[in-house]
Amino acid sequence: MKKIYHLGNCTTCQAIIKETGIDNKSFEMQDIKTESITAAQLDEMKSKTGSYESLFSRRAMKYKEMGLKDKPLTEKDYRQLILDEYTFLKRPVVFVNDKIFVGSEKKTVAALKDILK
């Protein structure tokens, strides 16, 4: 399976898609703003990463707006927050066969580029 969960209007996602050569011919592309992720999809991501926290973006504006940085969050909280608000999913999330790549860190993008060669 080759799939990417991204935001179509996110310049970081766009840059990573361009840099890695991901296209809609070889990848199933899901814009999480227009097509929400399902609980099953999120649970599959968690099974590959080991935690919902690893999929959670603390960069989301709502993180500060909602005062979440001052609250202790559980795995259940992370899961529900991501399902309720798409901006809490760390992006992009890329599946390449049995591997998953989450986020935009340089090392993550480099590893993704290596596997796509």
PDB file as gemmi writes it, atoms N, CA and C in Angstrom:
CRYST1    1.000    1.000    1.000  90.00  90.00  90.00 P 1                      
ATOM      1  N   MET A   1       0.838  -1.182   0.000  1.00  0.00           N  
ATOM      2  CA  MET A   1       0.000   0.000   0.000  1.00  0.00           C  
ATOM      3  C   MET A   1       0.885   1.248   0.000  1.00  0.00           C  
ATOM      4  N   LYS A   2       0.531   2.178  -0.842  1.00  0.00           N  
ATOM      5  CA  LYS A   2       1.206   3.469  -0.863  1.00  0.00           C  
ATOM      6  C   LYS A   2       0.133   4.534  -0.695  1.00  0.00           C  
ATOM      7  N   LYS A   3       0.208   5.237   0.430  1.00  0.00           N  
ATOM      8  CA  LYS A   3      -0.816   6.231   0.721  1.00  0.00           C  
ATOM      9  C   LYS A   3      -0.193   7.378   1.489  1.00  0.00           C  
ATOM     10  N   ILE A   4      -0.708   8.583   1.228  1.00  0.00           N  
ATOM     11  CA  ILE A   4      -0.254   9.754   1.967  1.00  0.00           C  
ATOM     12  C   ILE A   4      -1.470  10.508   2.500  1.00  0.00           C  
ATOM     13  N   TYR A   5      -1.389  10.834   3.777  1.00  0.00           N  
ATOM     14  CA  TYR A   5      -2.384  11.695   4.422  1.00  0.00           C  
ATOM     15  C   TYR A   5      -1.722  13.061   4.531  1.00  0.00           C  
ATOM     16  N   HIS A   6      -2.353  14.069   3.954  1.00  0.00           N  
ATOM     17  CA  HIS A   6      -1.735  15.386   3.893  1.00  0.00           C  
ATOM     18  C   HIS A   6      -2.805  16.465   3.913  1.00  0.00           C  
ATOM     19  N   LEU A   7      -2.347  17.711   3.928  1.00  0.00           N  
ATOM     20  CA  LEU A   7      -3.236  18.858   3.761  1.00  0.00           C  
ATOM     21  C   LEU A   7      -2.883  19.490   2.425  1.00  0.00           C  
ATOM     22  N   GLY A   8      -3.848  19.611   1.558  1.00  0.00           N  
ATOM     23  CA  GLY A   8      -3.606  20.140   0.221  1.00  0.00           C  
ATOM     24  C   GLY A   8      -3.089  21.566   0.207  1.00  0.00           C  
ATOM     25  N   ASN A   9      -3.465  22.364   1.198  1.00  0.00           N  
ATOM     26  CA  ASN A   9      -3.038  23.768   1.209  1.00  0.00           C  
ATOM     27  C   ASN A   9      -1.836  24.011   2.115  1.00  0.00           C  
ATOM     28  N   CYS A  10      -1.212  22.952   2.630  1.00  0.00           N  
ATOM     29  CA  CYS A  10      -0.046  23.081   3.510  1.00  0.00           C  
ATOM     30  C   CYS A  10       1.225  23.124   2.656  1.00  0.00           C  
ATOM     31  N   THR A  11       1.958  24.210   2.744  1.00  0.00           N  
ATOM     32  CA  THR A  11       3.160  24.356   1.914  1.00  0.00           C  
ATOM     33  C   THR A  11       4.229  23.334   2.283  1.00  0.00           C  
ATOM     34  N   THR A  12       4.295  22.958   3.548  1.00  0.00           N  
ATOM     35  CA  THR A  12       5.268  21.945   3.958  1.00  0.00           C  
ATOM     36  C   THR A  12       4.931  20.604   3.320  1.00  0.00           C  
ATOM     37  N   CYS A  13       3.664  20.213   3.376  1.00  0.00           N  
ATOM     38  CA  CYS A  13       3.245  18.957   2.730  1.00  0.00           C  
ATOM     39  C   CYS A  13       3.524  19.006   1.230  1.00  0.00           C  
ATOM     40  N   GLN A  14       3.190  20.125   0.598  1.00  0.00           N  
ATOM     41  CA  GLN A  14       3.418  20.276  -0.838  1.00  0.00           C  
ATOM     42  C   GLN A  14       4.897  20.126  -1.170  1.00  0.00           C  
ATOM     43  N   ALA A  15       5.762  20.742  -0.356  1.00  0.00           N  
ATOM     44  CA  ALA A  15       7.200  20.671  -0.607  1.00  0.00           C  
ATOM     45  C   ALA A  15       7.715  19.236  -0.461  1.00  0.00           C  
ATOM     46  N   ILE A  16       7.233  18.525   0.551  1.00  0.00           N  
ATOM     47  CA  ILE A  16       7.669  17.140   0.762  1.00  0.00           C  
ATOM     48  C   ILE A  16       7.184  16.242  -0.376  1.00  0.00           C  
ATOM     49  N   ILE A  17       5.952  16.438  -0.806  1.00  0.00           N  
ATOM     50  CA  ILE A  17       5.415  15.660  -1.929  1.00  0.00           C  
ATOM     51  C   ILE A  17       6.262  15.890  -3.169  1.00  0.00           C  
ATOM     52  N   LYS A  18       6.617  17.132  -3.430  1.00  0.00           N  
ATOM     53  CA  LYS A  18       7.432  17.459  -4.607  1.00  0.00           C  
ATOM     54  C   LYS A  18       8.847  16.878  -4.466  1.00  0.00           C  
ATOM     55  N   GLU A  19       9.446  17.074  -3.293  1.00  0.00           N  
ATOM     56  CA  GLU A  19      10.822  16.631  -3.061  1.00  0.00           C  
ATOM     57  C   GLU A  19      10.973  15.110  -3.158  1.00  0.00           C  
ATOM     58  N   THR A  20       9.959  14.384  -2.713  1.00  0.00           N  
ATOM     59  CA  THR A  20      10.041  12.920  -2.712  1.00  0.00           C  
ATOM     60  C   THR A  20       9.511  12.287  -3.991  1.00  0.00           C  
ATOM     61  N   GLY A  21       8.868  13.092  -4.826  1.00  0.00           N  
ATOM     62  CA  GLY A  21       8.342  12.570  -6.083  1.00  0.00           C  
ATOM     63  C   GLY A  21       7.039  11.797  -5.943  1.00  0.00           C  
ATOM     64  N   ILE A  22       6.353  12.003  -4.826  1.00  0.00           N  
ATOM     65  CA  ILE A  22       5.058  11.344  -4.619  1.00  0.00           C  
ATOM     66  C   ILE A  22       4.050  11.935  -5.598  1.00  0.00           C  
ATOM     67  N   ASP A  23       3.279  11.057  -6.253  1.00  0.00           N  
ATOM     68  CA  ASP A  23       2.240  11.552  -7.166  1.00  0.00           C  
ATOM     69  C   ASP A  23       0.981  10.713  -7.012  1.00  0.00           C  
ATOM     70  N   ASN A  24      -0.113  11.223  -7.552  1.00  0.00           N  
ATOM     71  CA  ASN A  24      -1.397  10.530  -7.375  1.00  0.00           C  
ATOM     72  C   ASN A  24      -1.548   9.320  -8.296  1.00  0.00           C  
ATOM     73  N   LYS A  25      -0.545   9.034  -9.122  1.00  0.00           N  
ATOM     74  CA  LYS A  25      -0.591   7.824  -9.947  1.00  0.00           C  
ATOM     75  C   LYS A  25      -0.091   6.621  -9.151  1.00  0.00           C  
ATOM     76  N   SER A  26       0.942   6.838  -8.343  1.00  0.00           N  
ATOM     77  CA  SER A  26       1.509   5.725  -7.585  1.00  0.00           C  
ATOM     78  C   SER A  26       1.078   5.708  -6.118  1.00  0.00           C  
ATOM     79  N   PHE A  27       0.486   6.805  -5.652  1.00  0.00           N  
ATOM     80  CA  PHE A  27       0.045   6.904  -4.258  1.00  0.00           C  
ATOM     81  C   PHE A  27      -1.432   7.250  -4.186  1.00  0.00           C  
ATOM     82  N   GLU A  28      -2.113   6.676  -3.208  1.00  0.00           N  
ATOM     83  CA  GLU A  28      -3.452   7.137  -2.872  1.00  0.00           C  
ATOM     84  C   GLU A  28      -3.247   8.366  -1.988  1.00  0.00           C  
ATOM     85  N   MET A  29      -3.834   9.474  -2.376  1.00  0.00           N  
ATOM     86  CA  MET A  29      -3.626  10.732  -1.657  1.00  0.00           C  
ATOM     87  C   MET A  29      -4.929  11.146  -0.973  1.00  0.00           C  
ATOM     88  N   GLN A  30      -4.836  11.365   0.336  1.00  0.00           N  
ATOM     89  CA  GLN A  30      -6.016  11.763   1.096  1.00  0.00           C  
ATOM     90  C   GLN A  30      -5.761  13.097   1.764  1.00  0.00           C  
ATOM     91  N   ASP A  31      -6.491  14.114   1.301  1.00  0.00           N  
ATOM     92  CA  ASP A  31      -6.427  15.438   1.913  1.00  0.00           C  
ATOM     93  C   ASP A  31      -7.313  15.375   3.151  1.00  0.00           C  
ATOM     94  N   ILE A  32      -6.703  15.446   4.328  1.00  0.00           N  
ATOM     95  CA  ILE A  32      -7.452  15.220   5.564  1.00  0.00           C  
ATOM     96  C   ILE A  32      -8.410  16.357   5.908  1.00  0.00           C  
ATOM     97  N   LYS A  33      -8.308  17.465   5.210  1.00  0.00           N  
ATOM     98  CA  LYS A  33      -9.265  18.547   5.440  1.00  0.00           C  
ATOM     99  C   LYS A  33     -10.585  18.261   4.724  1.00  0.00           C  
ATOM    100  N   THR A  34     -10.497  17.727   3.518  1.00  0.00           N  
ATOM    101  CA  THR A  34     -11.703  17.458   2.736  1.00  0.00           C  
ATOM    102  C   THR A  34     -12.238  16.038   2.941  1.00  0.00           C  
ATOM    103  N   GLU A  35     -11.367  15.125   3.362  1.00  0.00           N  
ATOM    104  CA  GLU A  35     -11.768  13.740   3.621  1.00  0.00           C  
ATOM    105  C   GLU A  35     -11.178  13.317   4.968  1.00  0.00           C  
ATOM    106  N   SER A  36     -11.965  13.485   6.001  1.00  0.00           N  
ATOM    107  CA  SER A  36     -11.494  13.219   7.369  1.00  0.00           C  
ATOM    108  C   SER A  36     -10.953  11.806   7.517  1.00  0.00           C  
ATOM    109  N   ILE A  37      -9.947  11.684   8.390  1.00  0.00           N  
ATOM    110  CA  ILE A  37      -9.453  10.347   8.680  1.00  0.00           C  
ATOM    111  C   ILE A  37     -10.466   9.641   9.573  1.00  0.00           C  
ATOM    112  N   THR A  38     -10.538   8.353   9.409  1.00  0.00           N  
ATOM    113  CA  THR A  38     -11.469   7.554  10.198  1.00  0.00           C  
ATOM    114  C   THR A  38     -10.751   6.995  11.427  1.00  0.00           C  
ATOM    115  N   ALA A  39     -11.531   6.530  12.370  1.00  0.00           N  
ATOM    116  CA  ALA A  39     -10.952   5.903  13.560  1.00  0.00           C  
ATOM    117  C   ALA A  39     -10.101   4.694  13.157  1.00  0.00           C  
ATOM    118  N   ALA A  40     -10.573   3.927  12.190  1.00  0.00           N  
ATOM    119  CA  ALA A  40      -9.819   2.749  11.730  1.00  0.00           C  
ATOM    120  C   ALA A  40      -8.479   3.157  11.113  1.00  0.00           C  
ATOM    121  N   GLN A  41      -8.478   4.236  10.322  1.00  0.00           N  
ATOM    122  CA  GLN A  41      -7.230   4.705   9.725  1.00  0.00           C  
ATOM    123  C   GLN A  41      -6.260   5.168  10.804  1.00  0.00           C  
ATOM    124  N   LEU A  42      -6.774   5.907  11.787  1.00  0.00           N  
ATOM    125  CA  LEU A  42      -5.924   6.394  12.873  1.00  0.00           C  
ATOM    126  C   LEU A  42      -5.379   5.230  13.693  1.00  0.00           C  
ATOM    127  N   ASP A  43      -6.217   4.244  13.947  1.00  0.00           N  
ATOM    128  CA  ASP A  43      -5.778   3.073  14.708  1.00  0.00           C  
ATOM    129  C   ASP A  43      -4.695   2.296  13.951  1.00  0.00           C  
ATOM    130  N   GLU A  44      -4.805   2.253  12.618  1.00  0.00           N  
ATOM    131  CA  GLU A  44      -3.769   1.601  11.813  1.00  0.00           C  
ATOM    132  C   GLU A  44      -2.445   2.365  11.929  1.00  0.00           C  
ATOM    133  N   MET A  45      -2.525   3.695  11.888  1.00  0.00           N  
ATOM    134  CA  MET A  45      -1.316   4.509  12.052  1.00  0.00           C  
ATOM    135  C   MET A  45      -0.678   4.230  13.413  1.00  0.00           C  
ATOM    136  N   LYS A  46      -1.514   4.172  14.448  1.00  0.00           N  
ATOM    137  CA  LYS A  46      -1.019   3.925  15.807  1.00  0.00           C  
ATOM    138  C   LYS A  46      -0.362   2.554  15.905  1.00  0.00           C  
ATOM    139  N   SER A  47      -0.937   1.560  15.231  1.00  0.00           N  
ATOM    140  CA  SER A  47      -0.360   0.213  15.295  1.00  0.00           C  
ATOM    141  C   SER A  47       1.045   0.183  14.697  1.00  0.00           C  
ATOM    142  N   LYS A  48       1.304   1.069  13.737  1.00  0.00           N  
ATOM    143  CA  LYS A  48       2.630   1.134  13.106  1.00  0.00           C  
ATOM    144  C   LYS A  48       3.618   1.983  13.909  1.00  0.00           C  
ATOM    145  N   THR A  49       3.122   3.041  14.587  1.00  0.00           N  
ATOM    146  CA  THR A  49       4.019   3.942  15.305  1.00  0.00           C  
ATOM    147  C   THR A  49       4.160   3.592  16.782  1.00  0.00           C  
ATOM    148  N   GLY A  50       3.158   2.918  17.339  1.00  0.00           N  
ATOM    149  CA  GLY A  50       3.220   2.542  18.744  1.00  0.00           C  
ATOM    150  C   GLY A  50       2.453   3.444  19.693  1.00  0.00           C  
ATOM    151  N   SER A  51       2.093   4.657  19.240  1.00  0.00           N  
ATOM    152  CA  SER A  51       1.339   5.551  20.124  1.00  0.00           C  
ATOM    153  C   SER A  51       0.596   6.612  19.320  1.00  0.00           C  
ATOM    154  N   TYR A  52      -0.468   7.097  19.923  1.00  0.00           N  
ATOM    155  CA  TYR A  52      -1.195   8.217  19.313  1.00  0.00           C  
ATOM    156  C   TYR A  52      -0.408   9.512  19.511  1.00  0.00           C  
ATOM    157  N   GLU A  53       0.325   9.581  20.603  1.00  0.00           N  
ATOM    158  CA  GLU A  53       1.113  10.788  20.884  1.00  0.00           C  
ATOM    159  C   GLU A  53       2.120  11.058  19.769  1.00  0.00           C  
ATOM    160  N   SER A  54       2.689   9.995  19.194  1.00  0.00           N  
ATOM    161  CA  SER A  54       3.673  10.175  18.116  1.00  0.00           C  
ATOM    162  C   SER A  54       3.032  10.733  16.845  1.00  0.00           C  
ATOM    163  N   LEU A  55       1.709  10.650  16.753  1.00  0.00           N  
ATOM    164  CA  LEU A  55       0.965  11.172  15.601  1.00  0.00           C  
ATOM    165  C   LEU A  55       0.392  12.561  15.866  1.00  0.00           C  
ATOM    166  N   PHE A  56       0.569  13.044  17.075  1.00  0.00           N  
ATOM    167  CA  PHE A  56      -0.063  14.291  17.514  1.00  0.00           C  
ATOM    168  C   PHE A  56       0.866  15.478  17.278  1.00  0.00           C  
ATOM    169  N   SER A  57       0.321  16.524  16.681  1.00  0.00           N  
ATOM    170  CA  SER A  57       1.114  17.725  16.404  1.00  0.00           C  
ATOM    171  C   SER A  57       0.874  18.781  17.476  1.00  0.00           C  
ATOM    172  N   ARG A  58       1.950  19.117  18.156  1.00  0.00           N  
ATOM    173  CA  ARG A  58       1.874  20.200  19.140  1.00  0.00           C  
ATOM    174  C   ARG A  58       2.057  21.568  18.475  1.00  0.00           C  
ATOM    175  N   ARG A  59       2.287  21.574  17.190  1.00  0.00           N  
ATOM    176  CA  ARG A  59       2.427  22.830  16.442  1.00  0.00           C  
ATOM    177  C   ARG A  59       1.084  23.417  16.031  1.00  0.00           C  
ATOM    178  N   ALA A  60       0.040  22.622  16.125  1.00  0.00           N  
ATOM    179  CA  ALA A  60      -1.294  23.085  15.716  1.00  0.00           C  
ATOM    180  C   ALA A  60      -1.692  24.299  16.555  1.00  0.00           C  
ATOM    181  N   MET A  61      -2.262  25.301  15.898  1.00  0.00           N  
ATOM    182  CA  MET A  61      -2.669  26.520  16.608  1.00  0.00           C  
ATOM    183  C   MET A  61      -3.657  26.224  17.727  1.00  0.00           C  
ATOM    184  N   LYS A  62      -4.527  25.258  17.489  1.00  0.00           N  
ATOM    185  CA  LYS A  62      -5.542  24.936  18.497  1.00  0.00           C  
ATOM    186  C   LYS A  62      -4.928  24.332  19.760  1.00  0.00           C  
ATOM    187  N   TYR A  63      -3.716  23.817  19.658  1.00  0.00           N  
ATOM    188  CA  TYR A  63      -3.037  23.244  20.828  1.00  0.00           C  
ATOM    189  C   TYR A  63      -2.900  24.309  21.914  1.00  0.00           C  
ATOM    190  N   LYS A  64      -2.448  25.496  21.516  1.00  0.00           N  
ATOM    191  CA  LYS A  64      -2.310  26.602  22.477  1.00  0.00           C  
ATOM    192  C   LYS A  64      -3.665  27.213  22.791  1.00  0.00           C  
ATOM    193  N   GLU A  65      -4.494  27.394  21.749  1.00  0.00           N  
ATOM    194  CA  GLU A  65      -5.814  27.995  21.941  1.00  0.00           C  
ATOM    195  C   GLU A  65      -6.640  27.235  22.967  1.00  0.00           C  
ATOM    196  N   MET A  66      -6.554  25.922  22.928  1.00  0.00           N  
ATOM    197  CA  MET A  66      -7.341  25.084  23.830  1.00  0.00           C  
ATOM    198  C   MET A  66      -6.653  24.875  25.185  1.00  0.00           C  
ATOM    199  N   GLY A  67      -5.456  25.445  25.346  1.00  0.00           N  
ATOM    200  CA  GLY A  67      -4.725  25.309  26.604  1.00  0.00           C  
ATOM    201  C   GLY A  67      -4.247  23.895  26.879  1.00  0.00           C  
ATOM    202  N   LEU A  68      -4.009  23.128  25.824  1.00  0.00           N  
ATOM    203  CA  LEU A  68      -3.642  21.719  25.996  1.00  0.00           C  
ATOM    204  C   LEU A  68      -2.233  21.531  26.541  1.00  0.00           C  
ATOM    205  N   LYS A  69      -1.369  22.522  26.346  1.00  0.00           N  
ATOM    206  CA  LYS A  69       0.009  22.363  26.820  1.00  0.00           C  
ATOM    207  C   LYS A  69       0.080  22.331  28.340  1.00  0.00           C  
ATOM    208  N   ASP A  70      -0.958  22.818  28.986  1.00  0.00           N  
ATOM    209  CA  ASP A  70      -0.993  22.842  30.448  1.00  0.00           C  
ATOM    210  C   ASP A  70      -1.765  21.675  31.045  1.00  0.00           C  
ATOM    211  N   LYS A  71      -2.224  20.756  30.196  1.00  0.00           N  
ATOM    212  CA  LYS A  71      -3.033  19.619  30.665  1.00  0.00           C  
ATOM    213  C   LYS A  71      -2.283  18.314  30.419  1.00  0.00           C  
ATOM    214  N   PRO A  72      -2.368  17.384  31.369  1.00  0.00           N  
ATOM    215  CA  PRO A  72      -1.781  16.061  31.110  1.00  0.00           C  
ATOM    216  C   PRO A  72      -2.710  15.288  30.170  1.00  0.00           C  
ATOM    217  N   LEU A  73      -2.182  14.861  29.049  1.00  0.00           N  
ATOM    218  CA  LEU A  73      -2.990  14.150  28.048  1.00  0.00           C  
ATOM    219  C   LEU A  73      -2.650  12.664  28.041  1.00  0.00           C  
ATOM    220  N   THR A  74      -3.668  11.848  27.889  1.00  0.00           N  
ATOM    221  CA  THR A  74      -3.490  10.400  27.804  1.00  0.00           C  
ATOM    222  C   THR A  74      -3.546   9.978  26.333  1.00  0.00           C  
ATOM    223  N   GLU A  75      -3.225   8.727  26.071  1.00  0.00           N  
ATOM    224  CA  GLU A  75      -3.331   8.192  24.715  1.00  0.00           C  
ATOM    225  C   GLU A  75      -4.762   8.331  24.196  1.00  0.00           C  
ATOM    226  N   LYS A  76      -5.729   8.089  25.078  1.00  0.00           N  
ATOM    227  CA  LYS A  76      -7.137   8.224  24.706  1.00  0.00           C  
ATOM    228  C   LYS A  76      -7.441   9.674  24.303  1.00  0.00           C  
ATOM    229  N   ASP A  77      -6.868  10.632  25.039  1.00  0.00           N  
ATOM    230  CA  ASP A  77      -7.053  12.053  24.714  1.00  0.00           C  
ATOM    231  C   ASP A  77      -6.464  12.379  23.350  1.00  0.00           C  
ATOM    232  N   TYR A  78      -5.234  11.915  23.095  1.00  0.00           N  
ATOM    233  CA  TYR A  78      -4.584  12.185  21.806  1.00  0.00           C  
ATOM    234  C   TYR A  78      -5.428  11.640  20.655  1.00  0.00           C  
ATOM    235  N   ARG A  79      -5.925  10.417  20.820  1.00  0.00           N  
ATOM    236  CA  ARG A  79      -6.733   9.789  19.777  1.00  0.00           C  
ATOM    237  C   ARG A  79      -7.974  10.625  19.489  1.00  0.00           C  
ATOM    238  N   GLN A  80      -8.687  11.010  20.539  1.00  0.00           N  
ATOM    239  CA  GLN A  80      -9.925  11.755  20.353  1.00  0.00           C  
ATOM    240  C   GLN A  80      -9.668  13.142  19.762  1.00  0.00           C  
ATOM    241  N   LEU A  81      -8.613  13.795  20.205  1.00  0.00           N  
ATOM    242  CA  LEU A  81      -8.282  15.130  19.678  1.00  0.00           C  
ATOM    243  C   LEU A  81      -7.977  15.066  18.177  1.00  0.00           C  
ATOM    244  N   ILE A  82      -7.224  14.056  17.762  1.00  0.00           N  
ATOM    245  CA  ILE A  82      -6.894  13.912  16.339  1.00  0.00           C  
ATOM    246  C   ILE A  82      -8.158  13.645  15.522  1.00  0.00           C  
ATOM    247  N   LEU A  83      -9.037  12.803  16.047  1.00  0.00           N  
ATOM    248  CA  LEU A  83     -10.278  12.499  15.326  1.00  0.00           C  
ATOM    249  C   LEU A  83     -11.199  13.715  15.261  1.00  0.00           C  
ATOM    250  N   ASP A  84     -11.194  14.528  16.315  1.00  0.00           N  
ATOM    251  CA  ASP A  84     -12.073  15.701  16.368  1.00  0.00           C  
ATOM    252  C   ASP A  84     -11.567  16.870  15.523  1.00  0.00           C  
ATOM    253  N   GLU A  85     -10.250  16.995  15.403  1.00  0.00           N  
ATOM    254  CA  GLU A  85      -9.660  18.164  14.743  1.00  0.00           C  
ATOM    255  C   GLU A  85      -8.482  17.718  13.873  1.00  0.00           C  
ATOM    256  N   TYR A  86      -8.671  17.779  12.562  1.00  0.00           N  
ATOM    257  CA  TYR A  86      -7.653  17.268  11.623  1.00  0.00           C  
ATOM    258  C   TYR A  86      -6.293  17.934  11.795  1.00  0.00           C  
ATOM    259  N   THR A  87      -6.251  19.170  12.278  1.00  0.00           N  
ATOM    260  CA  THR A  87      -4.959  19.863  12.391  1.00  0.00           C  
ATOM    261  C   THR A  87      -4.055  19.255  13.455  1.00  0.00           C  
ATOM    262  N   PHE A  88      -4.607  18.400  14.324  1.00  0.00           N  
ATOM    263  CA  PHE A  88      -3.783  17.757  15.345  1.00  0.00           C  
ATOM    264  C   PHE A  88      -2.996  16.563  14.814  1.00  0.00           C  
ATOM    265  N   LEU A  89      -3.276  16.111  13.592  1.00  0.00           N  
ATOM    266  CA  LEU A  89      -2.488  15.018  13.017  1.00  0.00           C  
ATOM    267  C   LEU A  89      -1.184  15.582  12.477  1.00  0.00           C  
ATOM    268  N   LYS A  90      -0.085  15.010  12.954  1.00  0.00           N  
ATOM    269  CA  LYS A  90       1.234  15.422  12.460  1.00  0.00           C  
ATOM    270  C   LYS A  90       1.298  15.039  10.987  1.00  0.00           C  
ATOM    271  N   ARG A  91       1.703  15.969  10.143  1.00  0.00           N  
ATOM    272  CA  ARG A  91       1.648  15.743   8.697  1.00  0.00           C  
ATOM    273  C   ARG A  91       3.016  15.925   8.032  1.00  0.00           C  
ATOM    274  N   PRO A  92       3.146  15.293   6.874  1.00  0.00           N  
ATOM    275  CA  PRO A  92       2.287  14.267   6.293  1.00  0.00           C  
ATOM    276  C   PRO A  92       2.516  12.920   6.958  1.00  0.00           C  
ATOM    277  N   VAL A  93       1.565  12.016   6.770  1.00  0.00           N  
ATOM    278  CA  VAL A  93       1.725  10.622   7.181  1.00  0.00           C  
ATOM    279  C   VAL A  93       1.760   9.819   5.886  1.00  0.00           C  
ATOM    280  N   VAL A  94       2.863   9.111   5.685  1.00  0.00           N  
ATOM    281  CA  VAL A  94       3.052   8.368   4.442  1.00  0.00           C  
ATOM    282  C   VAL A  94       3.244   6.880   4.743  1.00  0.00           C  
ATOM    283  N   PHE A  95       2.428   6.061   4.107  1.00  0.00           N  
ATOM    284  CA  PHE A  95       2.579   4.609   4.169  1.00  0.00           C  
ATOM    285  C   PHE A  95       3.240   4.158   2.876  1.00  0.00           C  
ATOM    286  N   VAL A  96       4.317   3.399   3.001  1.00  0.00           N  
ATOM    287  CA  VAL A  96       4.934   2.744   1.856  1.00  0.00           C  
ATOM    288  C   VAL A  96       5.057   1.278   2.235  1.00  0.00           C  
ATOM    289  N   ASN A  97       4.147   0.480   1.681  1.00  0.00           N  
ATOM    290  CA  ASN A  97       4.043  -0.937   2.014  1.00  0.00           C  
ATOM    291  C   ASN A  97       3.833  -1.093   3.525  1.00  0.00           C  
ATOM    292  N   ASP A  98       4.790  -1.684   4.246  1.00  0.00           N  
ATOM    293  CA  ASP A  98       4.602  -1.896   5.681  1.00  0.00           C  
ATOM    294  C   ASP A  98       5.294  -0.844   6.541  1.00  0.00           C  
ATOM    295  N   LYS A  99       5.821   0.198   5.918  1.00  0.00           N  
ATOM    296  CA  LYS A  99       6.518   1.250   6.659  1.00  0.00           C  
ATOM    297  C   LYS A  99       5.667   2.519   6.730  1.00  0.00           C  
ATOM    298  N   ILE A 100       5.882   3.297   7.803  1.00  0.00           N  
ATOM    299  CA  ILE A 100       5.153   4.547   7.981  1.00  0.00           C  
ATOM    300  C   ILE A 100       6.163   5.657   8.268  1.00  0.00           C  
ATOM    301  N   PHE A 101       5.884   6.821   7.707  1.00  0.00           N  
ATOM    302  CA  PHE A 101       6.719   8.005   7.905  1.00  0.00           C  
ATOM    303  C   PHE A 101       5.785   9.125   8.358  1.00  0.00           C  
ATOM    304  N   VAL A 102       6.096   9.709   9.514  1.00  0.00           N  
ATOM    305  CA  VAL A 102       5.209  10.706  10.110  1.00  0.00           C  
ATOM    306  C   VAL A 102       5.955  12.011  10.325  1.00  0.00           C  
ATOM    307  N   GLY A 103       5.408  13.093   9.780  1.00  0.00           N  
ATOM    308  CA  GLY A 103       5.953  14.412  10.034  1.00  0.00           C  
ATOM    309  C   GLY A 103       6.918  14.899   8.982  1.00  0.00           C  
ATOM    310  N   SER A 104       7.458  16.067   9.273  1.00  0.00           N  
ATOM    311  CA  SER A 104       8.279  16.764   8.284  1.00  0.00           C  
ATOM    312  C   SER A 104       9.730  16.959   8.718  1.00  0.00           C  
ATOM    313  N   GLU A 105      10.168  16.219   9.735  1.00  0.00           N  
ATOM    314  CA  GLU A 105      11.565  16.342  10.154  1.00  0.00           C  
ATOM    315  C   GLU A 105      12.485  15.904   9.014  1.00  0.00           C  
ATOM    316  N   LYS A 106      13.636  16.526   8.934  1.00  0.00           N  
ATOM    317  CA  LYS A 106      14.579  16.240   7.851  1.00  0.00           C  
ATOM    318  C   LYS A 106      14.931  14.752   7.775  1.00  0.00           C  
ATOM    319  N   LYS A 107      15.159  14.118   8.929  1.00  0.00           N  
ATOM    320  CA  LYS A 107      15.546  12.704   8.922  1.00  0.00           C  
ATOM    321  C   LYS A 107      14.399  11.817   8.432  1.00  0.00           C  
ATOM    322  N   THR A 108      13.162  12.209   8.733  1.00  0.00           N  
ATOM    323  CA  THR A 108      12.000  11.445   8.278  1.00  0.00           C  
ATOM    324  C   THR A 108      11.858  11.552   6.767  1.00  0.00           C  
ATOM    325  N   VAL A 109      11.997  12.777   6.252  1.00  0.00           N  
ATOM    326  CA  VAL A 109      11.891  12.999   4.805  1.00  0.00           C  
ATOM    327  C   VAL A 109      13.035  12.291   4.076  1.00  0.00           C  
ATOM    328  N   ALA A 110      14.238  12.326   4.656  1.00  0.00           N  
ATOM    329  CA  ALA A 110      15.383  11.642   4.042  1.00  0.00           C  
ATOM    330  C   ALA A 110      15.150  10.137   3.982  1.00  0.00           C  
ATOM    331  N   ALA A 111      14.609   9.560   5.056  1.00  0.00           N  
ATOM    332  CA  ALA A 111      14.325   8.123   5.071  1.00  0.00           C  
ATOM    333  C   ALA A 111      13.248   7.773   4.044  1.00  0.00           C  
ATOM    334  N   LEU A 112      12.257   8.641   3.908  1.00  0.00           N  
ATOM    335  CA  LEU A 112      11.199   8.428   2.909  1.00  0.00           C  
ATOM    336  C   LEU A 112      11.777   8.470   1.502  1.00  0.00           C  
ATOM    337  N   LYS A 113      12.635   9.450   1.239  1.00  0.00           N  
ATOM    338  CA  LYS A 113      13.260   9.552  -0.087  1.00  0.00           C  
ATOM    339  C   LYS A 113      14.080   8.299  -0.394  1.00  0.00           C  
ATOM    340  N   ASP A 114      14.795   7.788   0.612  1.00  0.00           N  
ATOM    341  CA  ASP A 114      15.623   6.593   0.411  1.00  0.00           C  
ATOM    342  C   ASP A 114      14.786   5.385   0.015  1.00  0.00           C  
ATOM    343  N   ILE A 115      13.661   5.206   0.689  1.00  0.00           N  
ATOM    344  CA  ILE A 115      12.829   4.034   0.395  1.00  0.00           C  
ATOM    345  C   ILE A 115      12.106   4.147  -0.940  1.00  0.00           C  
ATOM    346  N   LEU A 116      11.900   5.370  -1.422  1.00  0.00           N  
ATOM    347  CA  LEU A 116      11.197   5.578  -2.681  1.00  0.00           C  
ATOM    348  C   LEU A 116      12.117   5.510  -3.896  1.00  0.00           C  
ATOM    349  N   LYS A 117      13.419   5.451  -3.679  1.00  0.00           N  
ATOM    350  CA  LYS A 117      14.364   5.395  -4.810  1.00  0.00           C  
ATOM    351  C   LYS A 117      14.206   4.131  -5.599  1.00  0.00           C  
TER     352      LYS A 117                                                      
END                                                                             
